[in-house]
Amino acid sequence: MSMEESIPALADAIFREKVLRARNTPPSRKIGLGAEIYAEVLGRMRSGVRMQFPEADECEVERILGDRLNRLSRLEEHGLFHPAPFSHA
């Protein structure tokens, strides 16, 4: 088997392992992981706001972040924004 043939097989094996682990994860842990991911994403969004608006204080950063989250919610409600689906790549 060439390297080009083995990479997709390896990717499939890794994906299968992730699926099996996810299936065996207790629901309470899944909820906890979701909260951790959400907190991490908010932290990254705050960092992006700070980079874009270096003069903004913490209150202003939170206001801008809230505005952006509200805008995404409104776009999703109107069918104009759809979160990207997860990929198993």
N, C-alpha and C positions, 0 to 999 in steps of 0.2 A: 504494500500500500504506500503510495507516495505521500509526501507531506501535504500536498493540496487535497488529497482524498481524506487524510486523517484529521484535518482541522474541523470539517463539519461533523465528523463522528465524535470528536472530543467535545465540541460545543453542544451536541445533542446529549451526550452523557452528563455533562455538567448541568444542563438544564433539567434533565430527569432527576438528578440528585437534589437540585433546588426544590423541585416540585414535591418530591418525597419528604424532604425536611419540612416544607411548608404544611403539607398535609398532616404531619405528626406534631406540629406546633400547637400547644393549647390555645384556645380562643383568647384567654386573658393575655397571653404573651403577644398574640397578634395585635391586640388592641394597643398594648404598650409600645410595640414596634411602630405602629401607625402614629402614635403620639410623638415618638422620638423623631420619626421622619418629618412630621409636620413642623416640629420645633427647629430641626436642622434647616429645612427649606425657608422658614421665616428668618432665621439667622442669615442665610445667604442673601435673601431679598433685602434685609436691612443693610448688609454690606454693600450691595449694589446701589442702594439709595445713598449711602454715605459717600461712595465713590462718585456718584453723579452730582451730589450736592454736599461737597466737603464742608461748607460753612453752616450746614444745618445742625441744630442742637438735637438732643434726644427726642424732645416733644415733636419737633418738625419731622424727624425721621419717622416716628410712629404715625404721624398724620399722613405723610406721603405713602407709607406702607399701607395704611388703612384705605386710602383713596384707590391705590392700585388693586388691592384685594376686592374692594367694592366694584370697581370697574370690571374685573374679571367675572365676578358673580353676575353682574347685569348682562354682560355679553353672553355668558353661558345660558342664562335664563331666556334670552332671545334667540338662542340657537346659532349665535355668531362665533362662539368659541367652544371648542371641544378639547379637553385635556388630551395630551398625546397618550395613546395606549402604551402599556408596558411592552417591552420587547424582550424576547428570551435570548437575544444575541450575546 
